[in-house]
Amino acid sequence: MKIRLYPLSCYNHAGDLKPPTFFYLVLLFLARTWAVFIISVLLRDADNPLLRLFYPNKIHFFLGLASGSIALFLFFLCGRDHDKDRWLSILWQNSYPLLLLAIVSDLALQLYYLSDKHFQYSFVASVQLVFAIWILLYCVRSKQLKDCFKRNR
């Protein structure tokens, strides 16, 4: 097994490799439905026009929440000190396929939304689709992202 070395700034205080900054942006993108949900709850509007604007169909909203829950779980795991708890360490080491699953499920949901609208062009949908494809390519090709899921010691 070839060991790659990274600058000291890429390691945390415990000596584990930190995820790249783009990883957190990926998680925010994947959990965007949760962000819309939290903003709509904070607005406390009974009619919820914000949810109707982004998710006119309720099933799309619930599918987005389900897909984004994987990203929230990974966001919870990435900030923990994995040396203190053995189960957290095992979960973190095996969560790279979960990240790929979250991205593929987001891509599948976007294709479902497009097919629901008979593939009618939408600028927002096309930008989200391009971002999701870029994110998938980044996560598959990034060596630092793959290495941060591995055990350092």
Secondary structure as GFF3:
##gff-version 3
##sequence-region A 1 153
A	DSSP	three_ten_helix	8	10	.	.	.	ID=ss1
A	DSSP	alpha_helix	21	30	.	.	.	ID=ss2
A	DSSP	alpha_helix	32	43	.	.	.	ID=ss3
A	DSSP	alpha_helix	49	54	.	.	.	ID=ss4
A	DSSP	alpha_helix	58	78	.	.	.	ID=ss5
A	DSSP	alpha_helix	86	93	.	.	.	ID=ss6
A	DSSP	alpha_helix	96	116	.	.	.	ID=ss7
A	DSSP	alpha_helix	123	141	.	.	.	ID=ss8
A	DSSP	alpha_helix	143	148	.	.	.	ID=ss9
###
